[in-house]
Amino acid sequence: MSQVLFVMSRSPGTINAQEGFDALLMGSAFAQCSVLFLGDGLYQLLKEQNPEPIGSKNYTKGFSALTDYGVTGVYCSESQLREIGIDSREFSIDVQQLADADINRLLTEHDTVLSF
């Protein structure tokens, strides 16, 4: 089975972030999928998202169902969390923090990498 890594690097409330989440759910029906949150994408993981005032759907409520959809890994950058000052206890779901070397390995272990 093909292994696909979805890299989420867009701020929550953007159309690219929501499309990435939708693609991840669809992709998980056809391949073994994992997701990596980087940069502004880390903000998607925060609790208490409220994008409705800007006309966006709160797709982040669906993150808790990722394992139900067969998503095998949910990762983020440990160094980027420190850099922007986010504590993982603020996340709405459990996420495995990876060192930069482990992120590079993760990228090479997947057959396909899709960035949103």
C-alpha positions, 0 to 999 in steps of 0.5 A, spaced: 500 500 500 502 506 498 504 511 504 502 518 503 505 524 508 500 530 508 504 536 510 500 542 513 503 548 513 498 553 512 494 557 518 487 555 520 481 558 517 485 558 510 482 554 504 488 551 503 488 548 510 481 546 510 482 543 503 488 539 506 484 536 511 479 534 506 484 531 502 487 527 508 481 524 510 479 522 502 486 519 501 486 515 507 481 511 504 486 509 499 493 509 502 496 509 508 496 516 510 500 520 516 500 528 517 505 533 519 504 540 522 509 545 520 510 552 521 503 556 521 500 549 520 501 548 528 496 553 529 491 548 526 492 544 532 490 549 538 484 548 542 478 553 541 478 554 534 473 559 532 473 560 524 466 562 523 466 569 524 471 569 518 467 565 514 470 558 514 468 552 517 471 549 523 474 543 520 479 542 526 473 539 530 475 533 525 482 532 528 479 527 533 477 522 528 483 521 524 485 515 527 478 512 526 479 514 518 486 510 519 491 516 519 497 512 522 501 518 524 500 525 527 506 529 527 509 536 528 516 539 529 519 539 536 523 545 534 518 549 531 514 549 537 519 551 541 521 557 536 513 560 536 512 558 543 506 553 543 506 548 548 503 541 546 498 541 552 494 547 548 493 542 542 486 539 541 489 532 539 495 528 541 501 529 536 508 526 536 513 531 536 519 530 532 526 532 532 528 535 525 532 529 523 526 525 524 522 529 520 527 528 514 527 521 515 519 521 515 519 525 509 523 520 505 520 514 508 513 516 504 512 514 497 508 521 496 508 528 500 503 532 499 503 540 502 497 544 504 
